Amino acid sequence: MLHKTITYLIALIWFTNGLICKVIGLVPRHQTIISQILGAEHAFLFTKMIGVSEVLMSLWIVSKWYRKLNAIVQCVIIAVMNTLEFILVPDLLLWGKWNSFFALLLIGFIVWNERYYQQLES
């Protein structure tokens, strides 16, 4: 039960950040960050594409298809995204450079959840 709850919470994080923050655009700061990193010319399109990708990630998580690969991909994406933001636009982040701490917490939950699930299977 714990594994399932954490899995859905992780999927909800991806879904919310993708659909609400980026696709619907209720958090314009995300587009500003993308504009600063990738350039203003295509920031709107990139923001929507990243948002749709995050929604797809949430569906992949819930599907449990290639769980281990999914966990690795999530961790790499979170680490790369937060490293770029930490270096290039720390002033635009919700918690500034503390965002990295919360990103590491999320990575830790993802890794722990996948290991916990593997233990349940054996």
Buried (B, 14 or more C-beta within 10 A) or exposed (E): EEBEEBBBEBBEBBBBBBBBBBBEBEBEEBBBBBBBBBEEEEBEEBBBBBBBEBBEBBEBBBEEEEBEEBBBBBBEBBBEBBEEBBEEBBEBBEEEEEBBEBBEEBBEBBBEBBEEBEEEEE
